[in-house]
Amino acid sequence: MISCDQHDYVEIACMNRLHVEIVLKSGDTMRGIATDTKRNANREECIVVNVNSELQLIVLTTISVLKSCTQNPYFDQVSFDV
C-alpha cells in the first residue's frame, strides 16, 4: 500500500496529464502520459499511462520513483520507497 501523500502525487499527475517517467522496483522504466487511476483485474490500484497511444496499467505498489518530465508547480520527483 502507498501513503496518502504518494497517492496525491499520482492523482496530480493524472489530473494534469503530465508526461511522466516511472521507475519500477524491478528497475524497469516507463515513459508516457499519466491519464487516470483504476483497479486491474486483480483489484490492485494502478496508474493508467498512455505509452505510444497504448494504455498501460502500472500497479502503484510496484513503483519506486515517479518523475515528472513536464514542468509543473507540484513535483519533480517522488520516491515511493520507504
PDB file with SEQRES, HELIX, SHEET and CRYST1 records, atoms N, CA, C and O in Angstrom:
SEQRES   1 A   82  MET ILE SER CYS ASP GLN HIS ASP TYR VAL GLU ILE ALA          
SEQRES   2 A   82  CYS MET ASN ARG LEU HIS VAL GLU ILE VAL LEU LYS SER          
SEQRES   3 A   82  GLY ASP THR MET ARG GLY ILE ALA THR ASP THR LYS ARG          
SEQRES   4 A   82  ASN ALA ASN ARG GLU GLU CYS ILE VAL VAL ASN VAL ASN          
SEQRES   5 A   82  SER GLU LEU GLN LEU ILE VAL LEU THR THR ILE SER VAL          
SEQRES   6 A   82  LEU LYS SER CYS THR GLN ASN PRO TYR PHE ASP GLN VAL          
SEQRES   7 A   82  SER PHE ASP VAL                                              
HELIX    1 AA1 CYS A    4  MET A   15  1                                  12    
HELIX    2 AA2 LEU A   60  THR A   62  5                                   3    
SHEET    1 AA1 6 GLU A  54  VAL A  59  0                                        
SHEET    2 AA1 6 GLU A  45  VAL A  51 -1                                        
SHEET    3 AA1 6 THR A  29  ARG A  39 -1                                        
SHEET    4 AA1 6 HIS A  19  LEU A  24 -1                                        
SHEET    5 AA1 6 ILE A  63  SER A  68 -1                                        
SHEET    6 AA1 6 GLN A  77  SER A  79 -1                                        
CRYST1    1.000    1.000    1.000  90.00  90.00  90.00 P 1           1          
ATOM      1  N   MET A   1       0.842  -1.166   0.000  1.00  0.00           N  
ATOM      2  CA  MET A   1       0.000   0.000   0.000  1.00  0.00           C  
ATOM      3  C   MET A   1       0.896   1.241   0.000  1.00  0.00           C  
ATOM      4  O   MET A   1       1.952   1.251   0.634  1.00  0.00           O  
ATOM      5  N   ILE A   2       0.470   2.284  -0.714  1.00  0.00           N  
ATOM      6  CA  ILE A   2       1.236   3.523  -0.724  1.00  0.00           C  
ATOM      7  C   ILE A   2       0.575   4.529   0.206  1.00  0.00           C  
ATOM      8  O   ILE A   2      -0.591   4.382   0.574  1.00  0.00           O  
ATOM      9  N   SER A   3       1.332   5.550   0.581  1.00  0.00           N  
ATOM     10  CA  SER A   3       0.797   6.551   1.507  1.00  0.00           C  
ATOM     11  C   SER A   3      -0.176   7.489   0.796  1.00  0.00           C  
ATOM     12  O   SER A   3      -0.195   7.566  -0.433  1.00  0.00           O  
ATOM     13  N   CYS A   4      -0.966   8.184   1.568  1.00  0.00           N  
ATOM     14  CA  CYS A   4      -1.910   9.166   1.009  1.00  0.00           C  
ATOM     15  C   CYS A   4      -1.162  10.268   0.259  1.00  0.00           C  
ATOM     16  O   CYS A   4      -1.615  10.722  -0.792  1.00  0.00           O  
ATOM     17  N   ASP A   5      -0.023  10.698   0.795  1.00  0.00           N  
ATOM     18  CA  ASP A   5       0.772  11.728   0.128  1.00  0.00           C  
ATOM     19  C   ASP A   5       1.236  11.251  -1.244  1.00  0.00           C  
ATOM     20  O   ASP A   5       1.161  12.000  -2.218  1.00  0.00           O  
ATOM     21  N   GLN A   6       1.713  10.014  -1.328  1.00  0.00           N  
ATOM     22  CA  GLN A   6       2.168   9.471  -2.602  1.00  0.00           C  
ATOM     23  C   GLN A   6       0.995   9.354  -3.579  1.00  0.00           C  
ATOM     24  O   GLN A   6       1.131   9.647  -4.766  1.00  0.00           O  
ATOM     25  N   HIS A   7      -0.143   8.926  -3.065  1.00  0.00           N  
ATOM     26  CA  HIS A   7      -1.331   8.803  -3.915  1.00  0.00           C  
ATOM     27  C   HIS A   7      -1.737  10.176  -4.460  1.00  0.00           C  
ATOM     28  O   HIS A   7      -2.171  10.287  -5.606  1.00  0.00           O  
ATOM     29  N   ASP A   8      -1.595  11.208  -3.643  1.00  0.00           N  
ATOM     30  CA  ASP A   8      -1.917  12.570  -4.093  1.00  0.00           C  
ATOM     31  C   ASP A   8      -1.078  12.955  -5.304  1.00  0.00           C  
ATOM     32  O   ASP A   8      -1.596  13.568  -6.237  1.00  0.00           O  
ATOM     33  N   TYR A   9       0.203  12.609  -5.310  1.00  0.00           N  
ATOM     34  CA  TYR A   9       1.070  12.932  -6.448  1.00  0.00           C  
ATOM     35  C   TYR A   9       0.648  12.172  -7.698  1.00  0.00           C  
ATOM     36  O   TYR A   9       0.720  12.709  -8.804  1.00  0.00           O  
ATOM     37  N   VAL A  10       0.209  10.931  -7.533  1.00  0.00           N  
ATOM     38  CA  VAL A  10      -0.299  10.162  -8.670  1.00  0.00           C  
ATOM     39  C   VAL A  10      -1.533  10.861  -9.248  1.00  0.00           C  
ATOM     40  O   VAL A  10      -1.657  11.009 -10.464  1.00  0.00           O  
ATOM     41  N   GLU A  11      -2.437  11.286  -8.373  1.00  0.00           N  
ATOM     42  CA  GLU A  11      -3.650  11.982  -8.814  1.00  0.00           C  
ATOM     43  C   GLU A  11      -3.311  13.305  -9.508  1.00  0.00           C  
ATOM     44  O   GLU A  11      -3.919  13.647 -10.522  1.00  0.00           O  
ATOM     45  N   ILE A  12      -2.343  14.048  -8.963  1.00  0.00           N  
ATOM     46  CA  ILE A  12      -1.926  15.319  -9.577  1.00  0.00           C  
ATOM     47  C   ILE A  12      -1.393  15.060 -10.984  1.00  0.00           C  
ATOM     48  O   ILE A  12      -1.725  15.790 -11.918  1.00  0.00           O  
ATOM     49  N   ALA A  13      -0.574  14.031 -11.134  1.00  0.00           N  
ATOM     50  CA  ALA A  13      -0.020  13.700 -12.446  1.00  0.00           C  
ATOM     51  C   ALA A  13      -1.137  13.386 -13.439  1.00  0.00           C  
ATOM     52  O   ALA A  13      -1.082  13.807 -14.594  1.00  0.00           O  
ATOM     53  N   CYS A  14      -2.143  12.653 -12.990  1.00  0.00           N  
ATOM     54  CA  CYS A  14      -3.256  12.283 -13.873  1.00  0.00           C  
ATOM     55  C   CYS A  14      -4.147  13.476 -14.205  1.00  0.00           C  
ATOM     56  O   CYS A  14      -4.514  13.671 -15.364  1.00  0.00           O  
ATOM     57  N   MET A  15      -4.493  14.264 -13.211  1.00  0.00           N  
ATOM     58  CA  MET A  15      -5.376  15.421 -13.443  1.00  0.00           C  
ATOM     59  C   MET A  15      -4.756  16.415 -14.415  1.00  0.00           C  
ATOM     60  O   MET A  15      -5.462  17.059 -15.191  1.00  0.00           O  
ATOM     61  N   ASN A  16      -3.426  16.537 -14.368  1.00  0.00           N  
ATOM     62  CA  ASN A  16      -2.732  17.497 -15.217  1.00  0.00           C  
ATOM     63  C   ASN A  16      -2.147  16.857 -16.475  1.00  0.00           C  
ATOM     64  O   ASN A  16      -1.459  17.516 -17.255  1.00  0.00           O  
ATOM     65  N   ARG A  17      -2.426  15.575 -16.661  1.00  0.00           N  
ATOM     66  CA  ARG A  17      -1.940  14.847 -17.839  1.00  0.00           C  
ATOM     67  C   ARG A  17      -0.439  15.069 -18.051  1.00  0.00           C  
ATOM     68  O   ARG A  17       0.020  15.381 -19.150  1.00  0.00           O  
ATOM     69  N   LEU A  18       0.302  14.896 -16.961  1.00  0.00           N  
ATOM     70  CA  LEU A  18       1.738  15.127 -17.011  1.00  0.00           C  
ATOM     71  C   LEU A  18       2.441  13.994 -17.755  1.00  0.00           C  
ATOM     72  O   LEU A  18       2.050  12.831 -17.654  1.00  0.00           O  
ATOM     73  N   HIS A  19       3.476  14.349 -18.494  1.00  0.00           N  
ATOM     74  CA  HIS A  19       4.360  13.351 -19.093  1.00  0.00           C  
ATOM     75  C   HIS A  19       5.266  12.892 -17.964  1.00  0.00           C  
ATOM     76  O   HIS A  19       5.960  13.705 -17.353  1.00  0.00           O  
ATOM     77  N   VAL A  20       5.264  11.588 -17.681  1.00  0.00           N  
ATOM     78  CA  VAL A  20       5.999  11.061 -16.541  1.00  0.00           C  
ATOM     79  C   VAL A  20       6.952   9.954 -16.952  1.00  0.00           C  
ATOM     80  O   VAL A  20       6.787   9.299 -17.981  1.00  0.00           O  
ATOM     81  N   GLU A  21       7.949   9.773 -16.111  1.00  0.00           N  
ATOM     82  CA  GLU A  21       8.820   8.611 -16.197  1.00  0.00           C  
ATOM     83  C   GLU A  21       8.629   7.859 -14.896  1.00  0.00           C  
ATOM     84  O   GLU A  21       8.756   8.433 -13.814  1.00  0.00           O  
ATOM     85  N   ILE A  22       8.327   6.587 -14.999  1.00  0.00           N  
ATOM     86  CA  ILE A  22       8.095   5.756 -13.822  1.00  0.00           C  
ATOM     87  C   ILE A  22       9.194   4.709 -13.749  1.00  0.00           C  
ATOM     88  O   ILE A  22       9.416   3.951 -14.693  1.00  0.00           O  
ATOM     89  N   VAL A  23       9.877   4.680 -12.611  1.00  0.00           N  
ATOM     90  CA  VAL A  23      10.898   3.667 -12.360  1.00  0.00           C  
ATOM     91  C   VAL A  23      10.262   2.631 -11.441  1.00  0.00           C  
ATOM     92  O   VAL A  23       9.800   2.953 -10.346  1.00  0.00           O  
ATOM     93  N   LEU A  24      10.247   1.399 -11.897  1.00  0.00           N  
ATOM     94  CA  LEU A  24       9.649   0.325 -11.114  1.00  0.00           C  
ATOM     95  C   LEU A  24      10.673  -0.267 -10.154  1.00  0.00           C  
ATOM     96  O   LEU A  24      11.879  -0.121 -10.354  1.00  0.00           O  
ATOM     97  N   LYS A  25      10.194  -0.928  -9.126  1.00  0.00           N  
ATOM     98  CA  LYS A  25      11.071  -1.571  -8.145  1.00  0.00           C  
ATOM     99  C   LYS A  25      11.944  -2.639  -8.800  1.00  0.00           C  
ATOM    100  O   LYS A  25      13.002  -2.990  -8.278  1.00  0.00           O  
ATOM    101  N   SER A  26      11.498  -3.152  -9.941  1.00  0.00           N  
ATOM    102  CA  SER A  26      12.276  -4.144 -10.692  1.00  0.00           C  
ATOM    103  C   SER A  26      13.451  -3.506 -11.420  1.00  0.00           C  
ATOM    104  O   SER A  26      14.356  -4.200 -11.883  1.00  0.00           O  
ATOM    105  N   GLY A  27      13.430  -2.153 -11.521  1.00  0.00           N  
ATOM    106  CA  GLY A  27      14.485  -1.442 -12.243  1.00  0.00           C  
ATOM    107  C   GLY A  27      14.056  -1.006 -13.635  1.00  0.00           C  
ATOM    108  O   GLY A  27      14.721  -0.173 -14.252  1.00  0.00           O  
ATOM    109  N   ASP A  28      12.957  -1.555 -14.135  1.00  0.00           N  
ATOM    110  CA  ASP A  28      12.442  -1.159 -15.441  1.00  0.00           C  
ATOM    111  C   ASP A  28      11.912   0.273 -15.377  1.00  0.00           C  
ATOM    112  O   ASP A  28      11.497   0.738 -14.316  1.00  0.00           O  
ATOM    113  N   THR A  29      11.928   0.967 -16.515  1.00  0.00           N  
ATOM    114  CA  THR A  29      11.368   2.313 -16.576  1.00  0.00           C  
ATOM    115  C   THR A  29      10.330   2.385 -17.682  1.00  0.00           C  
ATOM    116  O   THR A  29      10.371   1.629 -18.652  1.00  0.00           O  
ATOM    117  N   MET A  30       9.407   3.307 -17.511  1.00  0.00           N  
ATOM    118  CA  MET A  30       8.343   3.513 -18.477  1.00  0.00           C  
ATOM    119  C   MET A  30       8.089   5.007 -18.584  1.00  0.00           C  
ATOM    120  O   MET A  30       8.061   5.706 -17.572  1.00  0.00           O  
ATOM    121  N   ARG A  31       7.905   5.500 -19.801  1.00  0.00           N  
ATOM    122  CA  ARG A  31       7.617   6.922 -20.013  1.00  0.00           C  
ATOM    123  C   ARG A  31       6.303   7.038 -20.781  1.00  0.00           C  
ATOM    124  O   ARG A  31       6.044   6.293 -21.726  1.00  0.00           O  
ATOM    125  N   GLY A  32       5.486   7.988 -20.349  1.00  0.00           N  
ATOM    126  CA  GLY A  32       4.224   8.220 -21.032  1.00  0.00           C  
ATOM    127  C   GLY A  32       3.449   9.323 -20.339  1.00  0.00           C  
ATOM    128  O   GLY A  32       3.984  10.038 -19.492  1.00  0.00           O  
ATOM    129  N   ILE A  33       2.186   9.454 -20.706  1.00  0.00           N  
ATOM    130  CA  ILE A  33       1.323  10.487 -20.149  1.00  0.00           C  
ATOM    131  C   ILE A  33       0.385   9.852 -19.129  1.00  0.00           C  
ATOM    132  O   ILE A  33      -0.364   8.927 -19.444  1.00  0.00           O  
ATOM    133  N   ALA A  34       0.439  10.365 -17.895  1.00  0.00           N  
ATOM    134  CA  ALA A  34      -0.447   9.876 -16.838  1.00  0.00           C  
ATOM    135  C   ALA A  34      -1.868  10.312 -17.165  1.00  0.00           C  
ATOM    136  O   ALA A  34      -2.114  11.496 -17.396  1.00  0.00           O  
ATOM    137  N   THR A  35      -2.805   9.370 -17.189  1.00  0.00           N  
ATOM    138  CA  THR A  35      -4.173   9.711 -17.593  1.00  0.00           C  
ATOM    139  C   THR A  35      -5.230   9.458 -16.535  1.00  0.00           C  
ATOM    140  O   THR A  35      -6.214  10.195 -16.467  1.00  0.00           O  
ATOM    141  N   ASP A  36      -5.053   8.427 -15.700  1.00  0.00           N  
ATOM    142  CA  ASP A  36      -6.125   8.073 -14.765  1.00  0.00           C  
ATOM    143  C   ASP A  36      -5.598   7.066 -13.751  1.00  0.00           C  
ATOM    144  O   ASP A  36      -4.465   6.593 -13.849  1.00  0.00           O  
ATOM    145  N   THR A  37      -6.448   6.747 -12.772  1.00  0.00           N  
ATOM    146  CA  THR A  37      -6.180   5.634 -11.866  1.00  0.00           C  
ATOM    147  C   THR A  37      -7.354   4.678 -11.984  1.00  0.00           C  
ATOM    148  O   THR A  37      -8.486   5.099 -12.221  1.00  0.00           O  
ATOM    149  N   LYS A  38      -7.082   3.410 -11.821  1.00  0.00           N  
ATOM    150  CA  LYS A  38      -8.145   2.406 -11.828  1.00  0.00           C  
ATOM    151  C   LYS A  38      -7.601   1.120 -11.245  1.00  0.00           C  
ATOM    152  O   LYS A  38      -6.400   0.995 -11.008  1.00  0.00           O  
ATOM    153  N   ARG A  39      -8.474   0.178 -11.018  1.00  0.00           N  
ATOM    154  CA  ARG A  39      -8.065  -1.126 -10.500  1.00  0.00           C  
ATOM    155  C   ARG A  39      -7.968  -2.117 -11.654  1.00  0.00           C  
ATOM    156  O   ARG A  39      -8.757  -2.074 -12.598  1.00  0.00           O  
ATOM    157  N   ASN A  40      -6.989  -3.004 -11.560  1.00  0.00           N  
ATOM    158  CA  ASN A  40      -6.829  -4.036 -12.585  1.00  0.00           C  
ATOM    159  C   ASN A  40      -7.718  -5.237 -12.266  1.00  0.00           C  
ATOM    160  O   ASN A  40      -8.518  -5.186 -11.332  1.00  0.00           O  
ATOM    161  N   ALA A  41      -7.584  -6.293 -13.020  1.00  0.00           N  
ATOM    162  CA  ALA A  41      -8.412  -7.490 -12.835  1.00  0.00           C  
ATOM    163  C   ALA A  41      -8.209  -8.124 -11.461  1.00  0.00           C  
ATOM    164  O   ALA A  41      -9.096  -8.812 -10.956  1.00  0.00           O  
ATOM    165  N   ASN A  42      -7.038  -7.892 -10.853  1.00  0.00           N  
ATOM    166  CA  ASN A  42      -6.761  -8.427  -9.518  1.00  0.00           C  
ATOM    167  C   ASN A  42      -7.149  -7.461  -8.406  1.00  0.00           C  
ATOM    168  O   ASN A  42      -6.825  -7.682  -7.240  1.00  0.00           O  
ATOM    169  N   ARG A  43      -7.852  -6.383  -8.779  1.00  0.00           N  
ATOM    170  CA  ARG A  43      -8.318  -5.351  -7.850  1.00  0.00           C  
ATOM    171  C   ARG A  43      -7.163  -4.559  -7.220  1.00  0.00           C  
ATOM    172  O   ARG A  43      -7.326  -3.988  -6.142  1.00  0.00           O  
ATOM    173  N   GLU A  44      -5.996  -4.518  -7.885  1.00  0.00           N  
ATOM    174  CA  GLU A  44      -4.865  -3.733  -7.420  1.00  0.00           C  
ATOM    175  C   GLU A  44      -4.995  -2.328  -8.003  1.00  0.00           C  
ATOM    176  O   GLU A  44      -5.357  -2.166  -9.168  1.00  0.00           O  
ATOM    177  N   GLU A  45      -4.700  -1.316  -7.189  1.00  0.00           N  
ATOM    178  CA  GLU A  45      -4.814   0.049  -7.671  1.00  0.00           C  
ATOM    179  C   GLU A  45      -3.639   0.372  -8.593  1.00  0.00           C  
ATOM    180  O   GLU A  45      -2.484   0.077  -8.287  1.00  0.00           O  
ATOM    181  N   CYS A  46      -3.970   0.986  -9.733  1.00  0.00           N  
ATOM    182  CA  CYS A  46      -2.984   1.249 -10.778  1.00  0.00           C  
ATOM    183  C   CYS A  46      -3.069   2.689 -11.258  1.00  0.00           C  
ATOM    184  O   CYS A  46      -4.084   3.364 -11.089  1.00  0.00           O  
ATOM    185  N   ILE A  47      -1.971   3.143 -11.864  1.00  0.00           N  
ATOM    186  CA  ILE A  47      -1.980   4.374 -12.637  1.00  0.00           C  
ATOM    187  C   ILE A  47      -2.063   3.954 -14.100  1.00  0.00           C  
ATOM    188  O   ILE A  47      -1.398   3.008 -14.523  1.00  0.00           O  
ATOM    189  N   VAL A  48      -2.876   4.657 -14.859  1.00  0.00           N  
ATOM    190  CA  VAL A  48      -3.008   4.390 -16.287  1.00  0.00           C  
ATOM    191  C   VAL A  48      -2.099   5.370 -17.009  1.00  0.00           C  
ATOM    192  O   VAL A  48      -2.222   6.584 -16.843  1.00  0.00           O  
ATOM    193  N   VAL A  49      -1.182   4.833 -17.814  1.00  0.00           N  
ATOM    194  CA  VAL A  49      -0.222   5.659 -18.533  1.00  0.00           C  
ATOM    195  C   VAL A  49      -0.357   5.386 -20.025  1.00  0.00           C  
ATOM    196  O   VAL A  49      -0.358   4.236 -20.464  1.00  0.00           O  
ATOM    197  N   ASN A  50      -0.472   6.459 -20.790  1.00  0.00           N  
ATOM    198  CA  ASN A  50      -0.539   6.355 -22.245  1.00  0.00           C  
ATOM    199  C   ASN A  50       0.892   6.299 -22.768  1.00  0.00           C  
ATOM    200  O   ASN A  50       1.619   7.292 -22.731  1.00  0.00           O  
ATOM    201  N   VAL A  51       1.284   5.123 -23.257  1.00  0.00           N  
ATOM    202  CA  VAL A  51       2.624   4.915 -23.791  1.00  0.00           C  
ATOM    203  C   VAL A  51       2.485   4.637 -25.286  1.00  0.00           C  
ATOM    204  O   VAL A  51       2.020   3.571 -25.687  1.00  0.00           O  
ATOM    205  N   ASN A  52       2.891   5.600 -26.098  1.00  0.00           N  
ATOM    206  CA  ASN A  52       2.799   5.451 -27.561  1.00  0.00           C  
ATOM    207  C   ASN A  52       1.394   5.052 -27.992  1.00  0.00           C  
ATOM    208  O   ASN A  52       1.222   4.125 -28.783  1.00  0.00           O  
ATOM    209  N   SER A  53       0.390   5.753 -27.473  1.00  0.00           N  
ATOM    210  CA  SER A  53      -1.035   5.544 -27.802  1.00  0.00           C  
ATOM    211  C   SER A  53      -1.587   4.217 -27.304  1.00  0.00           C  
ATOM    212  O   SER A  53      -2.652   3.788 -27.747  1.00  0.00           O  
ATOM    213  N   GLU A  54      -0.886   3.569 -26.400  1.00  0.00           N  
ATOM    214  CA  GLU A  54      -1.378   2.330 -25.788  1.00  0.00           C  
ATOM    215  C   GLU A  54      -1.469   2.546 -24.286  1.00  0.00           C  
ATOM    216  O   GLU A  54      -0.500   2.979 -23.664  1.00  0.00           O  
ATOM    217  N   LEU A  55      -2.622   2.250 -23.696  1.00  0.00           N  
ATOM    218  CA  LEU A  55      -2.814   2.440 -22.264  1.00  0.00           C  
ATOM    219  C   LEU A  55      -2.209   1.277 -21.484  1.00  0.00           C  
ATOM    220  O   LEU A  55      -2.523   0.112 -21.729  1.00  0.00           O  
ATOM    221  N   GLN A  56      -1.334   1.621 -20.538  1.00  0.00           N  
ATOM    222  CA  GLN A  56      -0.675   0.630 -19.691  1.00  0.00           C  
ATOM    223  C   GLN A  56      -1.120   0.842 -18.250  1.00  0.00           C  
ATOM    224  O   GLN A  56      -1.154   1.978 -17.777  1.00  0.00           O  
ATOM    225  N   LEU A  57      -1.459  -0.227 -17.553  1.00  0.00           N  
ATOM    226  CA  LEU A  57      -1.793  -0.153 -16.135  1.00  0.00           C  
ATOM    227  C   LEU A  57      -0.559  -0.543 -15.333  1.00  0.00           C  
ATOM    228  O   LEU A  57       0.012  -1.616 -15.531  1.00  0.00           O  
ATOM    229  N   ILE A  58      -0.155   0.339 -14.427  1.00  0.00           N  
ATOM    230  CA  ILE A  58       1.010   0.074 -13.585  1.00  0.00           C  
ATOM    231  C   ILE A  58       0.538   0.036 -12.136  1.00  0.00           C  
ATOM    232  O   ILE A  58       0.007   1.021 -11.623  1.00  0.00           O  
ATOM    233  N   VAL A  59       0.732  -1.083 -11.492  1.00  0.00           N  
ATOM    234  CA  VAL A  59       0.318  -1.255 -10.101  1.00  0.00           C  
ATOM    235  C   VAL A  59       1.117  -0.278  -9.235  1.00  0.00           C  
ATOM    236  O   VAL A  59       2.346  -0.245  -9.302  1.00  0.00           O  
ATOM    237  N   LEU A  60       0.421   0.506  -8.434  1.00  0.00           N  
ATOM    238  CA  LEU A  60       1.068   1.554  -7.648  1.00  0.00           C  
ATOM    239  C   LEU A  60       2.133   1.015  -6.699  1.00  0.00           C  
ATOM    240  O   LEU A  60       3.153   1.668  -6.480  1.00  0.00           O  
ATOM    241  N   THR A  61       1.909  -0.161  -6.138  1.00  0.00           N  
ATOM    242  CA  THR A  61       2.876  -0.716  -5.179  1.00  0.00           C  
ATOM    243  C   THR A  61       4.156  -1.213  -5.851  1.00  0.00           C  
ATOM    244  O   THR A  61       5.105  -1.576  -5.156  1.00  0.00           O  
ATOM    245  N   THR A  62       4.207  -1.238  -7.185  1.00  0.00           N  
ATOM    246  CA  THR A  62       5.414  -1.670  -7.894  1.00  0.00           C  
ATOM    247  C   THR A  62       6.295  -0.484  -8.281  1.00  0.00           C  
ATOM    248  O   THR A  62       7.384  -0.670  -8.822  1.00  0.00           O  
ATOM    249  N   ILE A  63       5.822   0.742  -8.002  1.00  0.00           N  
ATOM    250  CA  ILE A  63       6.556   1.948  -8.389  1.00  0.00           C  
ATOM    251  C   ILE A  63       7.602   2.292  -7.341  1.00  0.00           C  
ATOM    252  O   ILE A  63       7.333   2.279  -6.140  1.00  0.00           O  
ATOM    253  N   SER A  64       8.804   2.601  -7.823  1.00  0.00           N  
ATOM    254  CA  SER A  64       9.887   3.059  -6.955  1.00  0.00           C  
ATOM    255  C   SER A  64       9.983   4.584  -6.995  1.00  0.00           C  
ATOM    256  O   SER A  64      10.103   5.229  -5.953  1.00  0.00           O  
ATOM    257  N   VAL A  65       9.928   5.163  -8.212  1.00  0.00           N  
ATOM    258  CA  VAL A  65      10.050   6.611  -8.382  1.00  0.00           C  
ATOM    259  C   VAL A  65       9.093   7.073  -9.466  1.00  0.00           C  
ATOM    260  O   VAL A  65       8.964   6.443 -10.516  1.00  0.00           O  
ATOM    261  N   LEU A  66       8.425   8.183  -9.193  1.00  0.00           N  
ATOM    262  CA  LEU A  66       7.567   8.850 -10.174  1.00  0.00           C  
ATOM    263  C   LEU A  66       8.217  10.194 -10.479  1.00  0.00           C  
ATOM    264  O   LEU A  66       8.335  11.046  -9.598  1.00  0.00           O  
ATOM    265  N   LYS A  67       8.637  10.383 -11.726  1.00  0.00           N  
ATOM    266  CA  LYS A  67       9.293  11.629 -12.139  1.00  0.00           C  
ATOM    267  C   LYS A  67       8.394  12.352 -13.128  1.00  0.00           C  
ATOM    268  O   LYS A  67       7.785  11.726 -13.995  1.00  0.00           O  
ATOM    269  N   SER A  68       8.312  13.656 -12.999  1.00  0.00           N  
ATOM    270  CA  SER A  68       7.570  14.450 -13.970  1.00  0.00           C  
ATOM    271  C   SER A  68       8.542  14.946 -15.028  1.00  0.00           C  
ATOM    272  O   SER A  68       9.558  15.561 -14.707  1.00  0.00           O  
ATOM    273  N   CYS A  69       8.230  14.679 -16.287  1.00  0.00           N  
ATOM    274  CA  CYS A  69       9.024  15.182 -17.408  1.00  0.00           C  
ATOM    275  C   CYS A  69       8.436  16.501 -17.902  1.00  0.00           C  
ATOM    276  O   CYS A  69       9.023  17.167 -18.755  1.00  0.00           O  
ATOM    277  N   THR A  70       7.280  16.874 -17.365  1.00  0.00           N  
ATOM    278  CA  THR A  70       6.599  18.114 -17.702  1.00  0.00           C  
ATOM    279  C   THR A  70       6.839  19.116 -16.582  1.00  0.00           C  
ATOM    280  O   THR A  70       6.632  18.807 -15.408  1.00  0.00           O  
ATOM    281  N   GLN A  71       7.276  20.314 -16.948  1.00  0.00           N  
ATOM    282  CA  GLN A  71       7.450  21.378 -15.949  1.00  0.00           C  
ATOM    283  C   GLN A  71       6.105  21.626 -15.265  1.00  0.00           C  
ATOM    284  O   GLN A  71       5.094  21.815 -15.940  1.00  0.00           O  
ATOM    285  N   ASN A  72       6.089  21.627 -13.940  1.00  0.00           N  
ATOM    286  CA  ASN A  72       4.848  21.858 -13.204  1.00  0.00           C  
ATOM    287  C   ASN A  72       5.183  22.384 -11.814  1.00  0.00           C  
ATOM    288  O   ASN A  72       6.306  22.208 -11.341  1.00  0.00           O  
ATOM    289  N   PRO A  73       4.218  23.030 -11.150  1.00  0.00           N  
ATOM    290  CA  PRO A  73       4.481  23.594  -9.815  1.00  0.00           C  
ATOM    291  C   PRO A  73       4.308  22.593  -8.672  1.00  0.00           C  
ATOM    292  O   PRO A  73       4.462  22.969  -7.511  1.00  0.00           O  
ATOM    293  N   TYR A  74       3.992  21.335  -8.968  1.00  0.00           N  
ATOM    294  CA  TYR A  74       3.626  20.383  -7.932  1.00  0.00           C  
ATOM    295  C   TYR A  74       4.767  19.482  -7.476  1.00  0.00           C  
ATOM    296  O   TYR A  74       4.991  19.326  -6.276  1.00  0.00           O  
ATOM    297  N   PHE A  75       5.488  18.888  -8.423  1.00  0.00           N  
ATOM    298  CA  PHE A  75       6.576  17.994  -8.057  1.00  0.00           C  
ATOM    299  C   PHE A  75       7.494  17.747  -9.242  1.00  0.00           C  
ATOM    300  O   PHE A  75       7.099  17.893 -10.398  1.00  0.00           O  
ATOM    301  N   ASP A  76       8.730  17.370  -8.928  1.00  0.00           N  
ATOM    302  CA  ASP A  76       9.689  16.939  -9.951  1.00  0.00           C  
ATOM    303  C   ASP A  76       9.851  15.430  -9.892  1.00  0.00           C  
ATOM    304  O   ASP A  76       9.872  14.740 -10.912  1.00  0.00           O  
ATOM    305  N   GLN A  77       9.965  14.938  -8.649  1.00  0.00           N  
ATOM    306  CA  GLN A  77      10.208  13.523  -8.452  1.00  0.00           C  
ATOM    307  C   GLN A  77       9.679  13.108  -7.087  1.00  0.00           C  
ATOM    308  O   GLN A  77       9.837  13.832  -6.104  1.00  0.00           O  
ATOM    309  N   VAL A  78       9.053  11.941  -7.032  1.00  0.00           N  
ATOM    310  CA  VAL A  78       8.534  11.410  -5.784  1.00  0.00           C  
ATOM    311  C   VAL A  78       9.052   9.978  -5.619  1.00  0.00           C  
ATOM    312  O   VAL A  78       8.922   9.149  -6.520  1.00  0.00           O  
ATOM    313  N   SER A  79       9.637   9.708  -4.456  1.00  0.00           N  
ATOM    314  CA  SER A  79      10.125   8.368  -4.172  1.00  0.00           C  
ATOM    315  C   SER A  79       9.029   7.579  -3.453  1.00  0.00           C  
ATOM    316  O   SER A  79       8.415   8.069  -2.505  1.00  0.00           O  
ATOM    317  N   PHE A  80       8.797   6.367  -3.915  1.00  0.00           N  
ATOM    318  CA  PHE A  80       7.790   5.504  -3.298  1.00  0.00           C  
ATOM    319  C   PHE A  80       8.447   4.463  -2.389  1.00  0.00           C  
ATOM    320  O   PHE A  80       7.756   3.699  -1.714  1.00  0.00           O  
ATOM    321  N   ASP A  81       9.771   4.434  -2.373  1.00  0.00           N  
ATOM    322  CA  ASP A  81      10.486   3.508  -1.500  1.00  0.00           C  
ATOM    323  C   ASP A  81      10.432   4.047  -0.071  1.00  0.00           C  
ATOM    324  O   ASP A  81      10.575   5.246   0.168  1.00  0.00           O  
ATOM    325  N   VAL A  82      10.224   3.137   0.861  1.00  0.00           N  
ATOM    326  CA  VAL A  82      10.135   3.549   2.269  1.00  0.00           C  
ATOM    327  C   VAL A  82      11.478   3.423   2.922  1.00  0.00           C  
ATOM    328  O   VAL A  82      11.619   3.722   4.108  1.00  0.00           O  
TER     329      VAL A  82                                                      
END                                                                             
